[in-house]
Amino acid sequence: MKPRDLLDDFATRSVRPRIIGHRGYSSRAPENTMAAFSLIRKHAIFGVELDVRRCASGEIVVMHDETLGRVGGVPLPVATTPLAALREHDIGSWFDARFSGERVALLEEVFELLSGRCFIDIEIKRHAPNVDRAEVGRLEAETVRLILRHDLARRCIVSSFDPRIVRRVRLLDRRIVVGAIYASTSDVPMLLRRSGARIYSGAMVMKPHHPNATGGHVRRHRRAGRLVMPWTVDDEEIALSLAERGVDAIITNRPCEIRDALRQPGG
């Protein structure tokens, strides 16, 4: 599947850039929770970005961090904790007491909630350094299985900072479009700072940190037929500048605000 076919099947070519909520509507609800995804649906945002990991009991859960420390106040590692134990902990109160009932979500639950109503960008997090080698690839395989089970191959992409993960997904099923995430910060390996692993991974969607999305960078990838979706853009002026450069989508914590800014005269 060509990446531009993927998005054009879901929105008219004239509507660009599309707006994608980062970890749901994470400026109004706790990130990667059903509450944040429900707001995406409520406000008719074009798409949502979310993070996935595999927990000890095998389910694919929606979680950015390796542990529940930041969002749940307990240092439970996701990879070695079964779903039932993860769901004993509140992951909404850190954001606001109104969300105290939020629990770790399953990717399948998000699919059922959004049910083809919006585009979904699934970021597979890197495997932990000490993960059992036998576990490598299971997260990718189960993610692909769920996408196909819910008939969402034309409604999503799978992306990662790790080009090995991207490549595995592409080889598992070529109907699923894959994306490379990259940045130019010192904590990112040199190879991954300027989409250097694209050839290895086969990615056709470029997800640069927004400072990397220069005019020349955007034009080069779009001429090659690739989509460009910079992250994470919460400033209206930066969003307007990226729109002028021709990006295909903008990933943001403030989807309604950025969408409204782009709809203003001259936006």
Helices and strands as residue ranges (DSSP letters): H 3-8, E 18-22, H 34-42, E 47-54, E 60-62, H 69-72, G 78-80, H 83-86, G 97-99, E 105-106, H 107-114, E 119-124, G 133-135, H 138-149, E 156-160, H 163-172, E 177-182, G 190-192, H 198-201, E 205-208, G 210-212, H 215-223, E 227-228, H 236-245, E 249-252, H 255-263
